[in-house]
């Protein structure tokens, strides 16, 4: 069974300023801000929700299909995906654009100043769900606004069960849009902040929203996650990581676990536990795609964490 992952591919350029922003920003001059930071440390990571989810699902032995739009600078990312054997058939190159990218400057107190350029992501509506074959389950993750709406409707029309994962794209939609997504989707997954925003914009409680889908999953960071399904709320514990290095991409790793569990036909307790484990494995490494556990190692960590076989 193939899993269609609609969302962004992006480059993340992370720079470290070896001081504190507060020492160089004058509060009384904030209205004429003009600052420059020397950043001797810089790295580029491969990211974007679709890329991160597909990478993690591949680790689990799944069959991810990435559906995304990229720009003229796609070459290095394409080589990386090919290196890992990930299917690139539904990644569309949009001429005269850049691949989506974030430029992040971090100071010694972990404060961040970020600039995000959506680039080709804004053309995600050019991709059509019907172009992908043999899809058993899918996900609509953060992408261009029109693309997210179109893909949700196309998944529903095709009868393909899918997750609605609004993520950082949630502010693009009003209450009516969000209720439509939930009526179309089979599952919805958000973090705790997004859950509050979802409830606020729709004017409905999480218990009410959960009735629109087969399962509503809310991640709670170090406090684990909760799965609302069948009128019940199930608590999923957090798996203690080897170390906490970088939370970037942990939510995407978690979502790969959800997709894998649904594709395997597992019940929600086991599915949620695998998702929790995937987030734990990711957080011990920098970037969204630098952890490399084998499927055997994942199974062993699952057994140690929960006392059952994967």
N, C-alpha and C positions, 0 to 999 in steps of 0.2 A: 504494500500500500504506500503510495507516494503522498507526501505532505507538501502542500503549496503554501509558501511563506511570502506574503505580500508585505512590502515595507522598504525601508531605505538601506542602501549601501553608502557608507560614508568614510571619509578619512578624518581622523582626530589628531590634530597637532597639539601636543602638550608641551608647554614651556614652563620652566621654574625660575622664579625671581628670588634671588637669595637675600631677601629682606622682607619687610612688611609693608603692604600697600599704605597703611595708615601713616607711615613715616614720610610719605611722598605725596599725599593728597591733603591739601589744605582745606578744611571744611568751609572756611569763609570765602574760598575761591572756587567752590564747586560749580558755580554757574559759568565759569570760563575754564573748565578743566582742559588741560593740555599737558599730558604726562607721557613719559617714555621710560620703559623698564628694560634694563639689560638682562637678558635671559641666557646664561651660558649653557644651561641644560635644555635640550629639546629632543623629543622623539615623536615619531608618527606611528599611530596605531590604526589597524583596520577595524572598522566598526560599522555602525548602522544596525538597527534592530533586526532586519532580515538577515544580514550577514552573520550577526552574532547567534541568532536562533538556529540558523542552518548549520553553523559550525558545531554547536552543541548537540544538535540532533544527529549529526553525522557521527559524533563521538559515541552516541548511544546505538549506532547501527541502523538508524532510520534512513529514509530515502527523501531528503528534502529537495524541493524545487524552489529556487529563489525567483521571485517575480519583482523586478525593480527597474528603475531607470537611472542611467549613469551618463557621465559626460566624456569629453575628449581625453581626460586624464585617467580613464578607467584601466589602462594597461597593467600597472603593477597589481591592482586588486584582482584582475582577471587571472594573472599568473598565479596568484596565491590560491584562488579558488580551484583552479585546475590542478595545482600541486596536491591539494587535499582530495581531489576527485569529486568535487561538488559540481552539480549540474548547473550550467550557465545559460541554458537554452532560452530562458524567459527573462533574461536581463537585456533590456533594450538601451542602446546607445543613442543619445540625443545630441546631434551635432551642435557645435558652437555653445556648449554649456560645460560647466564643471560638475563633477560628482559632488554630492552634498559633503560639506566638511565643516568641522568645528575647530576654532582656534582658541585654545584654553591657556591662560596664564595663571599660575598658582603661586602664592607667596608662602613663606615659611610657616604661616599659621593655617595653611590649607584654605585660605580665602581664594576665590576664583573670579576672574573676569573672562567671560566667554563671548565670542562672536560666532554666530552660526550662519552659514550660507547654504540655503536649500538646493540651489542649482537645479540639476536635472530631476531631482525629487519632485519638483512642482509639475512635472510632466507625467507623473505616474499613471494618470488616467489613460495614457496611450496603450497600456497593457490591458489585455482582456482575459478574464478567468477561463473563458471557453477555449483559449489557445492551449491550455495545459490538459494533458490526457492522464487517465488512470489515477486521478486524485481521490483519496479517501477522506481527507480532513485538511482544513486550511486555517490560516490566521490572517487577520487584517491588523497589522501593527502600524505604528506611526509612519506616515508617508504624506504625499500631497493631499490636500483636503478633498478635491474632487475624486482623486484616485481611491481614497478610502471609502467614500460613499458609493462609487461605482462598483468597487470590488465586493463590498458587502451585499449589494443588491444582486450582483452576478453570481456570487456563491449561493445565495438563497434560491435564485431562479434555477440554478443547476442542481439543486438538491444536495449540495455538498455541505456537511456540517462544518462550522468554523468558529473560531474564537474571535471576539472583538477585543482588541488590545489597544486602547486609545493612547496610553502613555503620555508623552509630552505633547502629543497632538490634540489632547482633549480640549484645551482652550479655544481651538478653532471652531468648536461646535456648540450650538445652543441646546436648550433642553429638548426641543422637538427633534433635532438631529439625533441626539443621544438615545432618545426613546425609540426612534426608528432603528438605529443600530441594534438595540437590545431585542426588538421584535424580529429582526432578521436573523440575528446570531443564535447559535446553539449554546455558546458559552461566552463568558466575559471575564477578563482578568485585569486587575488594577492594583496599584499599591495603596497604602492607607490614605495618603494625601489625595490621590486621584479618586478614591472611593468617596471621600467627603465632598469633593467638587462635583462628582457625578450625582450624588444625592441632592446637593444644593441646586444644581442647574435643572434637574428634572422635577424637583419638589417632592421626591419620593424617598422613603427610607430604604436602606439596603435590603431589608427583608422584603419590601414590596418589589424592588428592582429584581431581586433574585427569582421572583415568580415568573419573570419574562423569559428566563433562560433555564437550561437544564442544570447549569452550575455557574455560580458567581464566585470567583476566587479573589481574595484580598491578601496581598503580602504585607507583612508587618515588620520587615527588617529582621533585627536580632530576636524579635519575639515570635518568629515563625510566620504562619499564615493561617487563614480561615477559608473554608470552602462551604458555601451555602448551596445546598442541593436537597430537593425533595422536602422542603420545609424544615430541614435540620441544618445546624451549623457545626461543622467539624473542625476541631483545632489540629493543626499540623505543626509539630515541633520544628524548631530550627536545628540543623545539624552543626555541631561545633566544628569550625574550620581549623586547619593546621595553623593558620595565622591570618590576620586581617591585613591585607595589603592594599586592595583597591576594589571598591564596590561597583565600579563601572562595568556594566554588562551582566551583573548578577541577576537582574530581573529577566533578561533575555535567556540566560541559562535555565532559570526556573521555568520559563515558558516552554523551552524545549522538552523539559521533563513532562510537562502537562500534555504536550502534543504526542509524545511517545506513548504515554499511558493510555490516552484515548485511542491511538492507532492500534494498540495491543488489546484493547477491550477490557482494561483493568478497572476495578472499582476505585472510587475516589481516594480512599485512604492510602492505597499503595501508590497511586498516581501522584498525590500530593507529597508523599514522602520522597519519591524519586526527584520531584521538582525541587524540593528543599535541599536534597543532597547535591544536585547540580549547581545550585547557587552557592553552596558551601565550597565546592571544589573550585569554582571560578574566583571567589573573593581572595584566595590565597595567591593570586597572580595579578600582575599589572596588565591592563588592557582587557578587551573582551574576548580575545581569541588566542591567548598564549598558554592556557592550561592544556595539558595533553594526556589525560588519563586514558588507559585502554579500557575497552568494554569489560574486561576481566577485573580490572582495578575498581571500576565503578561498582560492579556487582559485589565485590568483597567489602567495599566501604559501606554499601547498603546493608549487607549482612551484619557488619559490626555495629552500625548505627541503630538498626531496628530489629535485629534478631530474626530476620526472615530472608529467604532467598529472593533474588530479583527475578 
